[in-house]
Amino acid sequence: MSTETDPALALPVRPLPASSYFAPRPPQPPHPPHVPQPDGGRGARTLTAAVCLVLGLGLIGGAAAGSWLADGTGGGTAAERAFARGATLWRTVPVDELFPPVLRGDAAGPGGAARVWTRIGVAPDSGCEEAFDPLLEKALAPVGCTRLLRATYTDATSTAVTTVGLLVTAADDRGMRDLRRRFTDERLDERTDLMPRPYAPRGTAAERFGAEQRASWALSVLTDAPAVVYAVTGFADGRTGTPPQPAALATRPGATTAPAQAGLGHEAAALAGRVESGFRQALRRTVQEDAR
């Protein structure tokens, strides 16, 4: 901000008459004689200094207490510690906690129908090569890829298969907020040329689940942890030619597309949501245990 005065707002300065610069001072009364102070003055000064010392110590103690209450251990706020812990959680949390063998959704299907999913395969933790369509890989590049965890589920009838992924990024909280803002503003999670790819373990119902079989997907950029959670769903019978539709659109009331009528949008949204919720629960518990 400039400190110069706007010429249009400056007031004219009127000089004083020349005689005013050196006008003689009026006569001053003589100084009163010095009267020695009793010892009580020194005691008052000592008391004042002691009060200031106590107040100063109180302010310092209050600031330290406030810092301790804010972060518990002096290592940042609880939110900062949780964010940092989210980058390494995948190393210590059992796979059955991140990707439970069975997941249930009491009202996760179309019309509030109950759903049950069974895990049929877990991919070895890896990098992000070949895990996303090229444009999605480019969109995620600013936050980096520390680790990618994936598992595939099938529904109770083995007609639908869904791959759920947890991408652990290398970004800080600002980077995750920027990525979330871009996905929201540009609606990148609804573009059919930016989809995650499935993990199809051999010898399972998902064996024929490839890129051409994708029918719906959901993707969530977290801002309280360095992670991106996604799910991509398709038919287990290997059929192609179904135009894919994002879960946000396929789950709208009255949607008549093939993914909507088959409930594949609900499958993707529900599984992504449950894995995200499980990740957050594991993160909260781990942070609490670290603080003990």
ChimeraX attribute file (.defattr): number of C-alpha atoms within 10 A of each C-alpha:
attribute: neighborCount
match mode: 1-to-1
recipient: residues
	/A:1	3
	/A:2	5
	/A:3	5
	/A:4	6
	/A:5	8
	/A:6	8
	/A:7	7
	/A:8	6
	/A:9	7
	/A:10	8
	/A:11	7
	/A:12	6
	/A:13	6
	/A:14	6
	/A:15	8
	/A:16	8
	/A:17	8
	/A:18	8
	/A:19	8
	/A:20	9
	/A:21	9
	/A:22	8
	/A:23	8
	/A:24	8
	/A:25	6
	/A:26	6
	/A:27	6
	/A:28	6
	/A:29	6
	/A:30	6
	/A:31	6
	/A:32	6
	/A:33	6
	/A:34	6
	/A:35	6
	/A:36	6
	/A:37	8
	/A:38	8
	/A:39	8
	/A:40	9
	/A:41	10
	/A:42	11
	/A:43	11
	/A:44	11
	/A:45	11
	/A:46	11
	/A:47	12
	/A:48	11
	/A:49	12
	/A:50	12
	/A:51	12
	/A:52	11
	/A:53	12
	/A:54	11
	/A:55	12
	/A:56	12
	/A:57	12
	/A:58	12
	/A:59	12
	/A:60	12
	/A:61	12
	/A:62	12
	/A:63	12
	/A:64	13
	/A:65	12
	/A:66	12
	/A:67	16
	/A:68	15
	/A:69	13
	/A:70	15
	/A:71	16
	/A:72	15
	/A:73	13
	/A:74	12
	/A:75	12
	/A:76	14
	/A:77	16
	/A:78	19
	/A:79	15
	/A:80	16
	/A:81	16
	/A:82	22
	/A:83	20
	/A:84	17
	/A:85	18
	/A:86	23
	/A:87	21
	/A:88	15
	/A:89	18
	/A:90	20
	/A:91	10
	/A:92	8
	/A:93	14
	/A:94	12
	/A:95	15
	/A:96	11
	/A:97	13
	/A:98	23
	/A:99	26
	/A:100	18
	/A:101	16
	/A:102	13
	/A:103	17
	/A:104	16
	/A:105	16
	/A:106	10
	/A:107	13
	/A:108	19
	/A:109	20
	/A:110	19
	/A:111	11
	/A:112	11
	/A:113	10
	/A:114	12
	/A:115	18
	/A:116	17
	/A:117	23
	/A:118	17
	/A:119	19
	/A:120	21
	/A:121	22
	/A:122	20
	/A:123	14
	/A:124	10
	/A:125	14
	/A:126	14
	/A:127	14
	/A:128	16
	/A:129	11
	/A:130	11
	/A:131	18
	/A:132	18
	/A:133	17
	/A:134	15
	/A:135	14
	/A:136	18
	/A:137	19
	/A:138	11
	/A:139	15
	/A:140	18
	/A:141	13
	/A:142	15
	/A:143	20
	/A:144	16
	/A:145	21
	/A:146	17
	/A:147	19
	/A:148	22
	/A:149	21
	/A:150	24
	/A:151	26
	/A:152	27
	/A:153	31
	/A:154	26
	/A:155	19
	/A:156	11
	/A:157	10
	/A:158	16
	/A:159	15
	/A:160	23
	/A:161	34
	/A:162	32
	/A:163	29
	/A:164	30
	/A:165	28
	/A:166	24
	/A:167	23
	/A:168	25
	/A:169	23
	/A:170	18
	/A:171	19
	/A:172	17
	/A:173	17
	/A:174	11
	/A:175	17
	/A:176	23
	/A:177	17
	/A:178	15
	/A:179	22
	/A:180	17
	/A:181	13
	/A:182	14
	/A:183	18
	/A:184	14
	/A:185	9
	/A:186	10
	/A:187	10
	/A:188	18
	/A:189	22
	/A:190	21
	/A:191	14
	/A:192	17
	/A:193	14
	/A:194	17
	/A:195	28
	/A:196	26
	/A:197	23
	/A:198	28
	/A:199	25
	/A:200	23
	/A:201	17
	/A:202	12
	/A:203	10
	/A:204	17
	/A:205	23
	/A:206	28
	/A:207	15
	/A:208	20
	/A:209	28
	/A:210	18
	/A:211	17
	/A:212	17
	/A:213	24
	/A:214	28
	/A:215	29
	/A:216	32
	/A:217	33
	/A:218	27
	/A:219	25
	/A:220	19
	/A:221	22
	/A:222	17
	/A:223	18
	/A:224	17
	/A:225	25
	/A:226	28
	/A:227	27
	/A:228	23
	/A:229	23
	/A:230	26
	/A:231	31
	/A:232	32
	/A:233	34
	/A:234	34
	/A:235	25
	/A:236	22
	/A:237	16
	/A:238	16
	/A:239	15
	/A:240	15
	/A:241	9
	/A:242	16
	/A:243	14
	/A:244	26
	/A:245	23
	/A:246	24
	/A:247	28
	/A:248	17
	/A:249	15
	/A:250	27
	/A:251	24
	/A:252	13
	/A:253	10
	/A:254	9
	/A:255	12
	/A:256	12
	/A:257	15
	/A:258	17
	/A:259	28
	/A:260	25
	/A:261	15
	/A:262	19
	/A:263	21
	/A:264	31
	/A:265	31
	/A:266	29
	/A:267	35
	/A:268	30
	/A:269	26
	/A:270	22
	/A:271	28
	/A:272	25
	/A:273	19
	/A:274	18
	/A:275	22
	/A:276	23
	/A:277	13
	/A:278	16
	/A:279	22
	/A:280	18
	/A:281	13
	/A:282	19
	/A:283	22
	/A:284	17
	/A:285	11
	/A:286	17
	/A:287	19
	/A:288	12
	/A:289	9
	/A:290	10
	/A:291	11
	/A:292	7
